[in-house]
């Protein structure tokens, strides 16, 4: 069983009847590094993800965002330490 989240437009207090934006699923059950598959609401079949997020370093808070199942990085998230 995979962990799954749904994201709805709005304040998040009431998703009943709200507009679904995307669904996020863990890519595999056992993970060394967090990896999530993102399916836009229009992708009802969810056979191929629209985006994939791979966290490269939990402690640094960085991640790469890929286009679908490809190796094409379309964005990067970099953590910032605040002391």
PDB file of N, CA, C and O in Angstrom:
ATOM      1  N   UNK A   1       0.840  -1.181   0.000  1.00  0.00           N
ATOM      2  CA  UNK A   1       0.000   0.000   0.000  1.00  0.00           C
ATOM      3  C   UNK A   1       0.887   1.247   0.000  1.00  0.00           C
ATOM      4  O   UNK A   1       1.818   1.357   0.798  1.00  0.00           O
ATOM      5  N   UNK A   2       0.594   2.162  -0.882  1.00  0.00           N
ATOM      6  CA  UNK A   2       1.368   3.388  -1.009  1.00  0.00           C
ATOM      7  C   UNK A   2       0.668   4.527  -0.274  1.00  0.00           C
ATOM      8  O   UNK A   2      -0.559   4.560  -0.173  1.00  0.00           O
ATOM      9  N   UNK A   3       1.458   5.442   0.229  1.00  0.00           N
ATOM     10  CA  UNK A   3       0.923   6.636   0.877  1.00  0.00           C
ATOM     11  C   UNK A   3       0.512   7.617  -0.211  1.00  0.00           C
ATOM     12  O   UNK A   3       1.253   7.809  -1.175  1.00  0.00           O
ATOM     13  N   UNK A   4      -0.663   8.245  -0.076  1.00  0.00           N
ATOM     14  CA  UNK A   4      -1.192   9.140  -1.105  1.00  0.00           C
ATOM     15  C   UNK A   4      -1.801  10.387  -0.468  1.00  0.00           C
ATOM     16  O   UNK A   4      -2.438  10.320   0.583  1.00  0.00           O
ATOM     17  N   UNK A   5      -1.592  11.521  -1.126  1.00  0.00           N
ATOM     18  CA  UNK A   5      -2.166  12.789  -0.673  1.00  0.00           C
ATOM     19  C   UNK A   5      -2.885  13.444  -1.833  1.00  0.00           C
ATOM     20  O   UNK A   5      -2.481  13.288  -2.985  1.00  0.00           O
ATOM     21  N   UNK A   6      -3.954  14.179  -1.538  1.00  0.00           N
ATOM     22  CA  UNK A   6      -4.658  14.967  -2.549  1.00  0.00           C
ATOM     23  C   UNK A   6      -4.585  16.426  -2.159  1.00  0.00           C
ATOM     24  O   UNK A   6      -4.755  16.767  -0.989  1.00  0.00           O
ATOM     25  N   UNK A   7      -4.333  17.298  -3.136  1.00  0.00           N
ATOM     26  CA  UNK A   7      -4.253  18.741  -2.904  1.00  0.00           C
ATOM     27  C   UNK A   7      -5.441  19.410  -3.587  1.00  0.00           C
ATOM     28  O   UNK A   7      -5.692  19.204  -4.774  1.00  0.00           O
ATOM     29  N   UNK A   8      -6.170  20.219  -2.805  1.00  0.00           N
ATOM     30  CA  UNK A   8      -7.349  20.914  -3.306  1.00  0.00           C
ATOM     31  C   UNK A   8      -7.128  22.424  -3.268  1.00  0.00           C
ATOM     32  O   UNK A   8      -6.394  22.937  -2.424  1.00  0.00           O
ATOM     33  N   UNK A   9      -7.774  23.122  -4.192  1.00  0.00           N
ATOM     34  CA  UNK A   9      -7.718  24.585  -4.204  1.00  0.00           C
ATOM     35  C   UNK A   9      -8.457  25.124  -2.977  1.00  0.00           C
ATOM     36  O   UNK A   9      -9.504  24.601  -2.596  1.00  0.00           O
ATOM     37  N   UNK A  10      -7.907  26.164  -2.369  1.00  0.00           N
ATOM     38  CA  UNK A  10      -8.577  26.797  -1.241  1.00  0.00           C
ATOM     39  C   UNK A  10      -7.777  26.719   0.036  1.00  0.00           C
ATOM     40  O   UNK A  10      -6.566  26.500   0.011  1.00  0.00           O
ATOM     41  N   UNK A  11      -8.455  26.899   1.153  1.00  0.00           N
ATOM     42  CA  UNK A  11      -7.772  26.986   2.443  1.00  0.00           C
ATOM     43  C   UNK A  11      -7.485  25.628   3.067  1.00  0.00           C
ATOM     44  O   UNK A  11      -6.796  25.553   4.084  1.00  0.00           O
ATOM     45  N   UNK A  12      -7.994  24.569   2.484  1.00  0.00           N
ATOM     46  CA  UNK A  12      -7.678  23.233   2.978  1.00  0.00           C
ATOM     47  C   UNK A  12      -8.571  22.749   4.099  1.00  0.00           C
ATOM     48  O   UNK A  12      -8.417  21.616   4.554  1.00  0.00           O
ATOM     49  N   UNK A  13      -9.498  23.570   4.559  1.00  0.00           N
ATOM     50  CA  UNK A  13     -10.363  23.145   5.651  1.00  0.00           C
ATOM     51  C   UNK A  13     -11.497  22.239   5.196  1.00  0.00           C
ATOM     52  O   UNK A  13     -12.016  21.452   5.987  1.00  0.00           O
ATOM     53  N   UNK A  14     -11.886  22.343   3.930  1.00  0.00           N
ATOM     54  CA  UNK A  14     -12.993  21.537   3.445  1.00  0.00           C
ATOM     55  C   UNK A  14     -12.721  21.125   2.013  1.00  0.00           C
ATOM     56  O   UNK A  14     -12.948  21.907   1.090  1.00  0.00           O
ATOM     57  N   UNK A  15     -12.234  19.898   1.813  1.00  0.00           N
ATOM     58  CA  UNK A  15     -11.968  19.439   0.454  1.00  0.00           C
ATOM     59  C   UNK A  15     -13.185  18.823  -0.207  1.00  0.00           C
ATOM     60  O   UNK A  15     -13.141  18.503  -1.395  1.00  0.00           O
ATOM     61  N   UNK A  16     -14.279  18.647   0.538  1.00  0.00           N
ATOM     62  CA  UNK A  16     -15.496  18.099  -0.059  1.00  0.00           C
ATOM     63  C   UNK A  16     -16.030  19.082  -1.085  1.00  0.00           C
ATOM     64  O   UNK A  16     -16.412  20.204  -0.752  1.00  0.00           O
ATOM     65  N   UNK A  17     -16.052  18.650  -2.327  1.00  0.00           N
ATOM     66  CA  UNK A  17     -16.553  19.502  -3.392  1.00  0.00           C
ATOM     67  C   UNK A  17     -15.532  20.508  -3.896  1.00  0.00           C
ATOM     68  O   UNK A  17     -15.815  21.254  -4.832  1.00  0.00           O
ATOM     69  N   UNK A  18     -14.342  20.542  -3.288  1.00  0.00           N
ATOM     70  CA  UNK A  18     -13.304  21.457  -3.738  1.00  0.00           C
ATOM     71  C   UNK A  18     -12.660  20.965  -5.019  1.00  0.00           C
ATOM     72  O   UNK A  18     -12.795  19.797  -5.384  1.00  0.00           O
ATOM     73  N   UNK A  19     -11.961  21.861  -5.700  1.00  0.00           N
ATOM     74  CA  UNK A  19     -11.310  21.518  -6.953  1.00  0.00           C
ATOM     75  C   UNK A  19      -9.985  20.807  -6.688  1.00  0.00           C
ATOM     76  O   UNK A  19      -9.085  21.364  -6.060  1.00  0.00           O
ATOM     77  N   UNK A  20      -9.877  19.573  -7.173  1.00  0.00           N
ATOM     78  CA  UNK A  20      -8.650  18.804  -7.026  1.00  0.00           C
ATOM     79  C   UNK A  20      -7.587  19.393  -7.935  1.00  0.00           C
ATOM     80  O   UNK A  20      -7.822  19.571  -9.130  1.00  0.00           O
ATOM     81  N   UNK A  21      -6.416  19.697  -7.382  1.00  0.00           N
ATOM     82  CA  UNK A  21      -5.306  20.231  -8.167  1.00  0.00           C
ATOM     83  C   UNK A  21      -4.358  19.121  -8.601  1.00  0.00           C
ATOM     84  O   UNK A  21      -4.000  19.021  -9.774  1.00  0.00           O
ATOM     85  N   UNK A  22      -3.952  18.282  -7.637  1.00  0.00           N
ATOM     86  CA  UNK A  22      -3.063  17.172  -7.957  1.00  0.00           C
ATOM     87  C   UNK A  22      -3.107  16.129  -6.856  1.00  0.00           C
ATOM     88  O   UNK A  22      -3.588  16.378  -5.751  1.00  0.00           O
ATOM     89  N   UNK A  23      -2.588  14.944  -7.192  1.00  0.00           N
ATOM     90  CA  UNK A  23      -2.436  13.842  -6.252  1.00  0.00           C
ATOM     91  C   UNK A  23      -0.944  13.528  -6.169  1.00  0.00           C
ATOM     92  O   UNK A  23      -0.254  13.501  -7.188  1.00  0.00           O
ATOM     93  N   UNK A  24      -0.453  13.294  -4.965  1.00  0.00           N
ATOM     94  CA  UNK A  24       0.949  12.935  -4.749  1.00  0.00           C
ATOM     95  C   UNK A  24       0.994  11.549  -4.124  1.00  0.00           C
ATOM     96  O   UNK A  24       0.244  11.242  -3.197  1.00  0.00           O
ATOM     97  N   UNK A  25       1.890  10.717  -4.654  1.00  0.00           N
ATOM     98  CA  UNK A  25       2.036   9.355  -4.144  1.00  0.00           C
ATOM     99  C   UNK A  25       3.510   9.042  -3.952  1.00  0.00           C
ATOM    100  O   UNK A  25       4.348   9.457  -4.753  1.00  0.00           O
ATOM    101  N   UNK A  26       3.825   8.314  -2.896  1.00  0.00           N
ATOM    102  CA  UNK A  26       5.184   7.795  -2.749  1.00  0.00           C
ATOM    103  C   UNK A  26       5.432   6.847  -3.901  1.00  0.00           C
ATOM    104  O   UNK A  26       4.574   6.032  -4.240  1.00  0.00           O
ATOM    105  N   UNK A  27       6.603   6.951  -4.502  1.00  0.00           N
ATOM    106  CA  UNK A  27       6.913   6.140  -5.681  1.00  0.00           C
ATOM    107  C   UNK A  27       7.079   4.668  -5.360  1.00  0.00           C
ATOM    108  O   UNK A  27       6.701   3.816  -6.163  1.00  0.00           O
ATOM    109  N   UNK A  28       7.635   4.356  -4.204  1.00  0.00           N
ATOM    110  CA  UNK A  28       7.822   2.975  -3.777  1.00  0.00           C
ATOM    111  C   UNK A  28       7.533   2.880  -2.285  1.00  0.00           C
ATOM    112  O   UNK A  28       7.525   3.888  -1.579  1.00  0.00           O
ATOM    113  N   UNK A  29       7.303   1.693  -1.826  1.00  0.00           N
ATOM    114  CA  UNK A  29       6.994   1.498  -0.407  1.00  0.00           C
ATOM    115  C   UNK A  29       8.220   1.776   0.457  1.00  0.00           C
ATOM    116  O   UNK A  29       8.146   2.537   1.422  1.00  0.00           O
ATOM    117  N   UNK A  30       9.349   1.156   0.108  1.00  0.00           N
ATOM    118  CA  UNK A  30      10.586   1.326   0.875  1.00  0.00           C
ATOM    119  C   UNK A  30      11.467   2.325   0.130  1.00  0.00           C
ATOM    120  O   UNK A  30      11.772   2.141  -1.049  1.00  0.00           O
ATOM    121  N   UNK A  31      11.875   3.389   0.834  1.00  0.00           N
ATOM    122  CA  UNK A  31      12.685   4.413   0.195  1.00  0.00           C
ATOM    123  C   UNK A  31      13.848   4.806   1.084  1.00  0.00           C
ATOM    124  O   UNK A  31      13.690   5.011   2.288  1.00  0.00           O
ATOM    125  N   UNK A  32      15.032   4.910   0.466  1.00  0.00           N
ATOM    126  CA  UNK A  32      16.187   5.452   1.171  1.00  0.00           C
ATOM    127  C   UNK A  32      16.088   6.970   1.146  1.00  0.00           C
ATOM    128  O   UNK A  32      16.303   7.642   2.154  1.00  0.00           O
ATOM    129  N   UNK A  33      15.755   7.498  -0.039  1.00  0.00           N
ATOM    130  CA  UNK A  33      15.510   8.930  -0.198  1.00  0.00           C
ATOM    131  C   UNK A  33      14.061   9.116  -0.626  1.00  0.00           C
ATOM    132  O   UNK A  33      13.541   8.326  -1.415  1.00  0.00           O
ATOM    133  N   UNK A  34      13.413  10.143  -0.117  1.00  0.00           N
ATOM    134  CA  UNK A  34      12.012  10.371  -0.441  1.00  0.00           C
ATOM    135  C   UNK A  34      11.840  10.642  -1.927  1.00  0.00           C
ATOM    136  O   UNK A  34      12.573  11.435  -2.518  1.00  0.00           O
ATOM    137  N   UNK A  35      10.873   9.981  -2.512  1.00  0.00           N
ATOM    138  CA  UNK A  35      10.544  10.179  -3.914  1.00  0.00           C
ATOM    139  C   UNK A  35       9.028  10.169  -4.037  1.00  0.00           C
ATOM    140  O   UNK A  35       8.365   9.257  -3.544  1.00  0.00           O
ATOM    141  N   UNK A  36       8.481  11.191  -4.699  1.00  0.00           N
ATOM    142  CA  UNK A  36       7.036  11.315  -4.860  1.00  0.00           C
ATOM    143  C   UNK A  36       6.690  11.457  -6.329  1.00  0.00           C
ATOM    144  O   UNK A  36       7.388  12.145  -7.075  1.00  0.00           O
ATOM    145  N   UNK A  37       5.611  10.805  -6.745  1.00  0.00           N
ATOM    146  CA  UNK A  37       5.060  10.991  -8.080  1.00  0.00           C
ATOM    147  C   UNK A  37       3.875  11.938  -7.968  1.00  0.00           C
ATOM    148  O   UNK A  37       3.016  11.771  -7.103  1.00  0.00           O
ATOM    149  N   UNK A  38       3.834  12.935  -8.851  1.00  0.00           N
ATOM    150  CA  UNK A  38       2.774  13.937  -8.842  1.00  0.00           C
ATOM    151  C   UNK A  38       1.917  13.754 -10.090  1.00  0.00           C
ATOM    152  O   UNK A  38       2.432  13.708 -11.207  1.00  0.00           O
ATOM    153  N   UNK A  39       0.608  13.651  -9.890  1.00  0.00           N
ATOM    154  CA  UNK A  39      -0.351  13.490 -10.973  1.00  0.00           C
ATOM    155  C   UNK A  39      -1.304  14.684 -10.956  1.00  0.00           C
ATOM    156  O   UNK A  39      -2.023  14.896  -9.980  1.00  0.00           O
ATOM    157  N   UNK A  40      -1.306  15.461 -12.037  1.00  0.00           N
ATOM    158  CA  UNK A  40      -2.234  16.580 -12.130  1.00  0.00           C
ATOM    159  C   UNK A  40      -3.656  16.044 -12.193  1.00  0.00           C
ATOM    160  O   UNK A  40      -3.875  14.902 -12.597  1.00  0.00           O
ATOM    161  N   UNK A  41      -4.627  16.868 -11.792  1.00  0.00           N
ATOM    162  CA  UNK A  41      -6.024  16.437 -11.734  1.00  0.00           C
ATOM    163  C   UNK A  41      -6.525  15.946 -13.092  1.00  0.00           C
ATOM    164  O   UNK A  41      -7.355  15.039 -13.150  1.00  0.00           O
ATOM    165  N   UNK A  42      -6.033  16.528 -14.172  1.00  0.00           N
ATOM    166  CA  UNK A  42      -6.460  16.129 -15.517  1.00  0.00           C
ATOM    167  C   UNK A  42      -5.919  14.758 -15.921  1.00  0.00           C
ATOM    168  O   UNK A  42      -6.403  14.174 -16.891  1.00  0.00           O
ATOM    169  N   UNK A  43      -4.936  14.236 -15.204  1.00  0.00           N
ATOM    170  CA  UNK A  43      -4.328  12.937 -15.482  1.00  0.00           C
ATOM    171  C   UNK A  43      -5.081  11.865 -14.678  1.00  0.00           C
ATOM    172  O   UNK A  43      -4.562  11.338 -13.694  1.00  0.00           O
ATOM    173  N   UNK A  44      -6.283  11.560 -15.099  1.00  0.00           N
ATOM    174  CA  UNK A  44      -7.159  10.654 -14.346  1.00  0.00           C
ATOM    175  C   UNK A  44      -6.658   9.200 -14.335  1.00  0.00           C
ATOM    176  O   UNK A  44      -6.841   8.493 -13.344  1.00  0.00           O
ATOM    177  N   UNK A  45      -6.041   8.762 -15.406  1.00  0.00           N
ATOM    178  CA  UNK A  45      -5.574   7.369 -15.487  1.00  0.00           C
ATOM    179  C   UNK A  45      -4.398   7.114 -14.547  1.00  0.00           C
ATOM    180  O   UNK A  45      -4.242   5.997 -14.054  1.00  0.00           O
ATOM    181  N   UNK A  46      -3.576   8.115 -14.292  1.00  0.00           N
ATOM    182  CA  UNK A  46      -2.407   8.028 -13.416  1.00  0.00           C
ATOM    183  C   UNK A  46      -1.486   6.861 -13.786  1.00  0.00           C
ATOM    184  O   UNK A  46      -0.907   6.212 -12.914  1.00  0.00           O
ATOM    185  N   UNK A  47      -1.361   6.604 -15.097  1.00  0.00           N
ATOM    186  CA  UNK A  47      -0.446   5.558 -15.551  1.00  0.00           C
ATOM    187  C   UNK A  47       0.989   6.059 -15.569  1.00  0.00           C
ATOM    188  O   UNK A  47       1.917   5.306 -15.272  1.00  0.00           O
ATOM    189  N   UNK A  48       1.176   7.336 -15.920  1.00  0.00           N
ATOM    190  CA  UNK A  48       2.490   7.974 -15.937  1.00  0.00           C
ATOM    191  C   UNK A  48       2.367   9.285 -15.179  1.00  0.00           C
ATOM    192  O   UNK A  48       1.443  10.060 -15.425  1.00  0.00           O
ATOM    193  N   UNK A  49       3.296   9.542 -14.255  1.00  0.00           N
ATOM    194  CA  UNK A  49       3.213  10.766 -13.461  1.00  0.00           C
ATOM    195  C   UNK A  49       3.545  11.985 -14.321  1.00  0.00           C
ATOM    196  O   UNK A  49       4.267  11.879 -15.313  1.00  0.00           O
ATOM    197  N   UNK A  50       3.007  13.142 -13.929  1.00  0.00           N
ATOM    198  CA  UNK A  50       3.300  14.396 -14.617  1.00  0.00           C
ATOM    199  C   UNK A  50       4.637  14.961 -14.156  1.00  0.00           C
ATOM    200  O   UNK A  50       5.378  15.548 -14.945  1.00  0.00           O
ATOM    201  N   UNK A  51       4.939  14.782 -12.879  1.00  0.00           N
ATOM    202  CA  UNK A  51       6.190  15.240 -12.286  1.00  0.00           C
ATOM    203  C   UNK A  51       6.667  14.199 -11.285  1.00  0.00           C
ATOM    204  O   UNK A  51       5.871  13.428 -10.749  1.00  0.00           O
ATOM    205  N   UNK A  52       7.958  14.183 -11.040  1.00  0.00           N
ATOM    206  CA  UNK A  52       8.524  13.325 -10.002  1.00  0.00           C
ATOM    207  C   UNK A  52       9.443  14.192  -9.150  1.00  0.00           C
ATOM    208  O   UNK A  52      10.253  14.955  -9.677  1.00  0.00           O
ATOM    209  N   UNK A  53       9.315  14.073  -7.842  1.00  0.00           N
ATOM    210  CA  UNK A  53      10.162  14.813  -6.913  1.00  0.00           C
ATOM    211  C   UNK A  53      11.078  13.821  -6.220  1.00  0.00           C
ATOM    212  O   UNK A  53      10.616  12.844  -5.630  1.00  0.00           O
ATOM    213  N   UNK A  54      12.386  14.075  -6.294  1.00  0.00           N
ATOM    214  CA  UNK A  54      13.367  13.230  -5.622  1.00  0.00           C
ATOM    215  C   UNK A  54      14.155  14.097  -4.657  1.00  0.00           C
ATOM    216  O   UNK A  54      14.843  15.031  -5.067  1.00  0.00           O
ATOM    217  N   UNK A  55      14.053  13.784  -3.375  1.00  0.00           N
ATOM    218  CA  UNK A  55      14.813  14.512  -2.363  1.00  0.00           C
ATOM    219  C   UNK A  55      16.234  13.962  -2.360  1.00  0.00           C
ATOM    220  O   UNK A  55      16.450  12.774  -2.119  1.00  0.00           O
ATOM    221  N   UNK A  56      17.186  14.827  -2.627  1.00  0.00           N
ATOM    222  CA  UNK A  56      18.566  14.379  -2.724  1.00  0.00           C
ATOM    223  C   UNK A  56      19.271  14.390  -1.381  1.00  0.00           C
ATOM    224  O   UNK A  56      20.204  13.617  -1.166  1.00  0.00           O
ATOM    225  N   UNK A  57      18.839  15.258  -0.474  1.00  0.00           N
ATOM    226  CA  UNK A  57      19.456  15.316   0.838  1.00  0.00           C
ATOM    227  C   UNK A  57      18.439  15.807   1.854  1.00  0.00           C
ATOM    228  O   UNK A  57      18.052  16.976   1.840  1.00  0.00           O
ATOM    229  N   UNK A  58      18.006  14.911   2.736  1.00  0.00           N
ATOM    230  CA  UNK A  58      17.031  15.275   3.759  1.00  0.00           C
ATOM    231  C   UNK A  58      17.561  16.377   4.671  1.00  0.00           C
ATOM    232  O   UNK A  58      16.833  17.310   5.009  1.00  0.00           O
ATOM    233  N   UNK A  59      18.818  16.271   5.065  1.00  0.00           N
ATOM    234  CA  UNK A  59      19.384  17.226   6.017  1.00  0.00           C
ATOM    235  C   UNK A  59      19.576  18.607   5.407  1.00  0.00           C
ATOM    236  O   UNK A  59      19.465  19.616   6.104  1.00  0.00           O
ATOM    237  N   UNK A  60      19.865  18.659   4.107  1.00  0.00           N
ATOM    238  CA  UNK A  60      20.019  19.943   3.438  1.00  0.00           C
ATOM    239  C   UNK A  60      18.692  20.469   2.920  1.00  0.00           C
ATOM    240  O   UNK A  60      18.587  21.645   2.572  1.00  0.00           O
ATOM    241  N   UNK A  61      17.682  19.620   2.866  1.00  0.00           N
ATOM    242  CA  UNK A  61      16.368  20.026   2.396  1.00  0.00           C
ATOM    243  C   UNK A  61      16.332  20.316   0.905  1.00  0.00           C
ATOM    244  O   UNK A  61      15.585  21.192   0.467  1.00  0.00           O
ATOM    245  N   UNK A  62      17.121  19.602   0.121  1.00  0.00           N
ATOM    246  CA  UNK A  62      17.145  19.852  -1.315  1.00  0.00           C
ATOM    247  C   UNK A  62      16.418  18.736  -2.061  1.00  0.00           C
ATOM    248  O   UNK A  62      16.346  17.595  -1.603  1.00  0.00           O
ATOM    249  N   UNK A  63      15.882  19.104  -3.226  1.00  0.00           N
ATOM    250  CA  UNK A  63      15.158  18.144  -4.049  1.00  0.00           C
ATOM    251  C   UNK A  63      15.229  18.565  -5.502  1.00  0.00           C
ATOM    252  O   UNK A  63      15.385  19.744  -5.818  1.00  0.00           O
ATOM    253  N   UNK A  64      15.110  17.579  -6.384  1.00  0.00           N
ATOM    254  CA  UNK A  64      15.029  17.827  -7.817  1.00  0.00           C
ATOM    255  C   UNK A  64      13.624  17.468  -8.273  1.00  0.00           C
ATOM    256  O   UNK A  64      13.038  16.495  -7.798  1.00  0.00           O
ATOM    257  N   UNK A  65      13.085  18.260  -9.200  1.00  0.00           N
ATOM    258  CA  UNK A  65      11.763  18.004  -9.754  1.00  0.00           C
ATOM    259  C   UNK A  65      11.948  17.663 -11.225  1.00  0.00           C
ATOM    260  O   UNK A  65      12.523  18.436 -11.991  1.00  0.00           O
ATOM    261  N   UNK A  66      11.449  16.488 -11.605  1.00  0.00           N
ATOM    262  CA  UNK A  66      11.625  15.960 -12.960  1.00  0.00           C
ATOM    263  C   UNK A  66      10.318  16.019 -13.735  1.00  0.00           C
ATOM    264  O   UNK A  66       9.233  15.989 -13.154  1.00  0.00           O
ATOM    265  N   UNK A  67      10.437  16.104 -15.053  1.00  0.00           N
ATOM    266  CA  UNK A  67       9.281  16.063 -15.933  1.00  0.00           C
ATOM    267  C   UNK A  67       8.886  14.607 -16.121  1.00  0.00           C
ATOM    268  O   UNK A  67       9.610  13.848 -16.765  1.00  0.00           O
ATOM    269  N   UNK A  68       7.755  14.212 -15.570  1.00  0.00           N
ATOM    270  CA  UNK A  68       7.267  12.839 -15.678  1.00  0.00           C
ATOM    271  C   UNK A  68       8.281  11.827 -15.187  1.00  0.00           C
ATOM    272  O   UNK A  68       8.951  12.038 -14.176  1.00  0.00           O
ATOM    273  N   UNK A  69       8.387  10.717 -15.920  1.00  0.00           N
ATOM    274  CA  UNK A  69       9.335   9.656 -15.569  1.00  0.00           C
ATOM    275  C   UNK A  69      10.693   9.852 -16.224  1.00  0.00           C
ATOM    276  O   UNK A  69      11.522   8.942 -16.213  1.00  0.00           O
ATOM    277  N   UNK A  70      10.932  11.031 -16.794  1.00  0.00           N
ATOM    278  CA  UNK A  70      12.176  11.281 -17.520  1.00  0.00           C
ATOM    279  C   UNK A  70      13.309  11.660 -16.562  1.00  0.00           C
ATOM    280  O   UNK A  70      13.109  11.761 -15.352  1.00  0.00           O
ATOM    281  N   UNK A  71      14.484  11.865 -17.119  1.00  0.00           N
ATOM    282  CA  UNK A  71      15.633  12.352 -16.365  1.00  0.00           C
ATOM    283  C   UNK A  71      15.811  13.855 -16.539  1.00  0.00           C
ATOM    284  O   UNK A  71      16.863  14.393 -16.195  1.00  0.00           O
ATOM    285  N   UNK A  72      14.798  14.542 -17.070  1.00  0.00           N
ATOM    286  CA  UNK A  72      14.854  15.974 -17.318  1.00  0.00           C
ATOM    287  C   UNK A  72      14.468  16.745 -16.055  1.00  0.00           C
ATOM    288  O   UNK A  72      13.310  16.731 -15.638  1.00  0.00           O
ATOM    289  N   UNK A  73      15.449  17.413 -15.455  1.00  0.00           N
ATOM    290  CA  UNK A  73      15.193  18.225 -14.265  1.00  0.00           C
ATOM    291  C   UNK A  73      14.588  19.551 -14.714  1.00  0.00           C
ATOM    292  O   UNK A  73      15.180  20.267 -15.522  1.00  0.00           O
ATOM    293  N   UNK A  74      13.405  19.876 -14.187  1.00  0.00           N
ATOM    294  CA  UNK A  74      12.760  21.136 -14.561  1.00  0.00           C
ATOM    295  C   UNK A  74      12.831  22.180 -13.453  1.00  0.00           C
ATOM    296  O   UNK A  74      12.580  23.360 -13.696  1.00  0.00           O
ATOM    297  N   UNK A  75      13.168  21.756 -12.250  1.00  0.00           N
ATOM    298  CA  UNK A  75      13.296  22.697 -11.124  1.00  0.00           C
ATOM    299  C   UNK A  75      14.098  22.036 -10.012  1.00  0.00           C
ATOM    300  O   UNK A  75      14.200  20.811  -9.935  1.00  0.00           O
ATOM    301  N   UNK A  76      14.661  22.873  -9.158  1.00  0.00           N
ATOM    302  CA  UNK A  76      15.392  22.386  -7.987  1.00  0.00           C
ATOM    303  C   UNK A  76      14.965  23.189  -6.770  1.00  0.00           C
ATOM    304  O   UNK A  76      14.719  24.393  -6.846  1.00  0.00           O
ATOM    305  N   UNK A  77      14.885  22.492  -5.651  1.00  0.00           N
ATOM    306  CA  UNK A  77      14.572  23.119  -4.366  1.00  0.00           C
ATOM    307  C   UNK A  77      15.825  23.010  -3.512  1.00  0.00           C
ATOM    308  O   UNK A  77      16.383  21.924  -3.351  1.00  0.00           O
ATOM    309  N   UNK A  78      16.263  24.127  -2.971  1.00  0.00           N
ATOM    310  CA  UNK A  78      17.468  24.135  -2.125  1.00  0.00           C
ATOM    311  C   UNK A  78      17.087  24.586  -0.720  1.00  0.00           C
ATOM    312  O   UNK A  78      16.415  25.602  -0.545  1.00  0.00           O
ATOM    313  N   UNK A  79      17.518  23.831   0.266  1.00  0.00           N
ATOM    314  CA  UNK A  79      17.268  24.185   1.654  1.00  0.00           C
ATOM    315  C   UNK A  79      18.156  25.354   2.071  1.00  0.00           C
ATOM    316  O   UNK A  79      19.202  25.610   1.475  1.00  0.00           O
ATOM    317  N   UNK A  80      17.715  26.045   3.097  1.00  0.00           N
ATOM    318  CA  UNK A  80      18.447  27.197   3.593  1.00  0.00           C
ATOM    319  C   UNK A  80      18.503  27.106   5.117  1.00  0.00           C
ATOM    320  O   UNK A  80      17.467  27.085   5.782  1.00  0.00           O
ATOM    321  N   UNK A  81      19.703  27.053   5.657  1.00  0.00           N
ATOM    322  CA  UNK A  81      19.848  26.980   7.116  1.00  0.00           C
ATOM    323  C   UNK A  81      19.678  28.368   7.720  1.00  0.00           C
ATOM    324  O   UNK A  81      20.260  29.347   7.252  1.00  0.00           O
ATOM    325  N   UNK A  82      18.874  28.425   8.763  1.00  0.00           N
ATOM    326  CA  UNK A  82      18.641  29.693   9.460  1.00  0.00           C
ATOM    327  C   UNK A  82      19.023  29.491  10.915  1.00  0.00           C
ATOM    328  O   UNK A  82      18.521  28.587  11.583  1.00  0.00           O
ATOM    329  N   UNK A  83      19.914  30.339  11.396  1.00  0.00           N
ATOM    330  CA  UNK A  83      20.355  30.232  12.789  1.00  0.00           C
ATOM    331  C   UNK A  83      20.019  31.489  13.541  1.00  0.00           C
ATOM    332  O   UNK A  83      20.312  31.593  14.732  1.00  0.00           O
TER     333      UNK A  83
END
